Amino acid sequence: MATQAPVRTDQQPVPAQIAEQRARSAAGITVLTAGIVGVLAAIALLATSSKQTDGTKTALIVLGIVLLIAAALVRSGLTPVVPGEARVIQLFGKYRGTLRDSGLQWVNPFTRRIKVSTRIRNLETAQAKVNDADGNPIEIAAVIVWQVQDTAKATYAVDEYTKFVAIQAETAVRHVASSYPYTSTREGELSLRENAEEITGQLSAELADRVRPAGVTIIESRLSRLSYAAEIAQAMLRQQQAGAVVAARQRIVEGAVGMVQLALQRLEEQNVVDLDEERKAAMVSNLLVVLCSEQATQQVVNTGSLYS
């Protein structure tokens, strides 16, 4: 008996197969002028009808009313489009195109014109509390810069594309935060704190893939907050301080050993004093104490010799 392959649940749903196209329109100023002329002609006909006989009067009145109705339809088809906005044209439930050219446009007066903003927008995600790859609770937030690229998909593929982008942004931030440790403990491992550029690049790529069904493009993303959660912040701070102290002491010891080696080498090269192994050991010990001590050393005057 054949078994069915498991269904993947991490794939994005396939949106409606619709893409933005240019809508048919006419110059709004020309149509507006024609509408004004029609209104004036209708007024003139109605005024003239009062001086005519019954048959001519009726015809002029009917013609004037028809012109007024036509002028009203012409006026209802006028659509102003401002820069940074677009109009999605819908006729009887069917997508008919998008107006992007700014200015006064005229379209079929029976259509519905849906306003869609094409400006660049900023979105700051809410501060989320997530466990990183090591299981440590952290607080993270990000700023997303995005823009509508396909107005048809933004209108018809998702329900309220602004909320869709906000939810997908928070989901992507949580997923990226849980995929990497806050600080790196292994060589070559990416971490949220030390590799901000790489992490934000992956965040942008994942978020772009998530919001692509909505016709949205991601321009940039940056982490606006990254810290340990309050319950472990003090413990992690002490751990970081201890690591910093160890690193600093290591640098001090390395420098002190180099200085001792240089001092012994110069004494031997210039024959300043002849030191046997015991005297060298004592000198090295004294120099290391002086160089590595965190407090100022006190001078001791030796009135005897090394052996007494």
N, C-alpha and C positions, 0 to 999 in steps of 0.2 A: 504494500500500500504506500503510495507516494505521500511524502510529508511536505507541507507548505513551508516556504522560507519565512523566517521571522520578519515581521514588519518593523522597519526602522521608524522610531518616533522622534528623531532629532532633525529630520528634514523639514524645510520650510514648506508650507502648503502651496500648491500651485494656484496662482491667482487667475482671475478671468483673463482670457487672451484678448487684451485690448491695449492699444497704444495710441499715443497722442497723434493727432493729425490736424492740419490747418482747416479751419472752418471757412465756409464761403461767406463773404460779407461785401457790403458796398460802402462807399464813402458817406459818412454820416452827414456832412455839411450839405452835400448835393441833395440827399433825400430830405433833409430838414427844410431846405429852400423850396423843394417841390411841395412839401406838406404845407408850408406857409402860403404858397401860391394857391394851393387847393382850398385852404380855408378862406382866403380872400375872395376866390372865385365863388365859393358857396355862399358867402355873405352877399356878394353882388347879385347872384341869382335869386336869392330869397328877397332881397330888396326890390328887384325888378318884377318879381312875380305879383306884387301887390298892385301893379299898374296894368296887368294883363287880364284877358278874358278868362273864363273858367277853364277851358281846355289847356291853354298855354300856361295859365297859372299853376295848374296841377303838375304839369310836366316840369316847370322850373323848380317848384318846391321839391319834387322827388329827386331831381338832379342835384339840387343843393344839399339835400340830406345825404345822398350817396357820396358826394364830395366830402362832407363833414365826417362821415364814417370812415372813408378812405384816409383822410388826414389823421384821424384818431389812430387807425391801425399803423400808419406810417410813424407816428410819434411813439407808439408803444414798441416799435422795433428798434428805436435808437438806443445804442448801448455805449456808454462812455467807458473807456479802458484806460486806467491810469498806469504809469510806469511802476513796475514791481508787482503787478497783478495780472491775472488772466481770467478769461471767461470761458467756462466749459458749456458748449451749446448742446442742449438736449431737446429733441423733438419727439413727443409722444413716447417717452421712455427710451428712445434710441439715441446713442451718442452720435453727434453730427460734426464734431470738431472743436477746436479751441481757438479763441481769439487772443493773440499776444501783442499785436501792434497797438501801441498807445494812441489815444485820440478817440474821436467820436465815430463809431461804426454802426452800420445798420444790418440787422439780420432778420430772418423770418419772425414776424411779431408773435407767432404762436409757439415759439420755442421758449424753453426755460434756460436762463443764463445763470450758471453757478459760479460764484466768485471764488477764485483760488489764489492765494498769495504765493508769489514766486520770489519773495525777498529772502535774503540770507537770515537765518534765525539762530539764536543761541538757546541751548537747553542745559540747565544744570540739574543733574540727577540728585535725588534726595540722598542724604548721608546713609549709607547702608552698612550694616554690621555683618561681616562675612568671616568665615574661617579660611585662612590661607592654606597653601599646600601642606604646611607643617601642622595644621590644626590650631594655630593661634588665632584668636579673635582679633580682627582689625576693623577699623572704620575707614570707609573709602567713598569718594564721590568724584564725579567727572563733569567736565563741561564739553558739550557736543555742539559743533557748528554744522548746520545742515541746511539743505535747500530742496524745494520741490523741483524735480527735473521733468517728470512726466505727469501732467495735470490729469490726464485720463485715468491712469492707474491710481493716483492719489484720491480721485473722486469715486471710482467704481470698484477698485480692487480691495479696499479696506474700508472699515467703518471708522470715521474720524481719524484721519491720518496723523494729526498732531498727538493724540493719545497713543496711537500705535507706535509712533517714534519714541515717545517717552517711556512706554513699557519695555520696548525692545532695548532701549539704551540702558535701563536699569538691569535688565537680564544679562546683557553683554558685560556690563561692569562687574556684576556678581560672578559670572563665569570666569572672566579673566583673573579676578582677585583670588578665586579659589584654585586656580591652576598654577600659581607661582607662590613661593615663600616670600615673606616680608623682607627678610635679609638672607643672603646666600651663605650657606655653610659648606658648600662643595665647590671645588674649582670648576669654572666653566658653566655654572648654573645661573640662569637668569633669576633676578629677584625684583620685586616691585619697587624697592627703594633705590637700588644701584643701577637699574636698567630702565629708567623711565621712558627713554626714547623708543626702545624696542617694545616695551609693554604697550605704550599708547599707539604704536604702529599696528600691533596685533589687535588692539581694541577697535581701531578704526576699520580694519579689514573685516573683522567679525561683525561689527555693527552695520557696515555697508552691505554685507551679504544678508543680514536680517531685514533691513528696511528696503531692499531692492524691489520686492513685490509691490510696495506702495509708491513706486516712482520717485523715491527720495534718494539724494546723493549726500554722502558724508564728506564735508570739506576738511574738518579737523576735529580731533578729540584730545583732551588733556585731563590728567588727574588733578583735581582741585583740592583734594584732601586725602591724606594717607597717614594713618597713625594706628598704633596699637589701641585696643579697647581699654577702657578705664580700669577694668579689673586686673589686667596684667601689665599695665603701662609702667608701674613702678618696678616690678620685677624685671621687665625687659630693659628698663633704663639702667638698673644696676648691672645687668649682664653686659650691656654695651659699654658702660663705664669700666667694668673689669677688663673687657677686651682691649679698650683703649689704653688702660694702665699697663697691661702686659706688652702691648705693642710698643709703647713708649719706653718701657724698661729694656726691651730687647734692643731698640735702637741705641740706648745709652750704653749698654754693655758692649755692643759691636763697636761703637765709637771709642770706648775706653780701651778695649783690647787693641785696636789699631794704634792709638796714641802710645800705649805701653810698648808695642812692637817697634814703633818709630823711635821712641826714646832709647831703647836698648840698642837698636841698630846704629844710631848716631853716636852713642857712647863708645861702641866698639870701633866704629870707623875712625873716630877722632882720637882714640886712645886717651880719653879723659880719665878713666879709672879702670882698673883691672878687677872685674867682678867674677867670683867663682859662682857655682850653681846655687849655693846657699844664699849668697848676697843677692843674686838675681831674683830668687824666690821672694826674699824679703822686700826687695824693691817693687816687684810686681804686685805683691800683696798691698803695700802701702799706696801705690799709685791707683790700684783698682778701688780701694776704700775711698780715696780722695775724689776720684772721678765719678764713681757710682753713687756716692752718698747723696741723699736728698737734703741734708742739712750741712751747714758750714762746718768744716773740720777744724780742730784745734791743733796748733803746732806743739810738738813735744821736743824739747832739747835733750839729746842723748849725750850725757857727759862721759860715758864709758865707750865701749866698742860693741860690735855686733855679738861678740862671744862672751862679754862680761857685763 
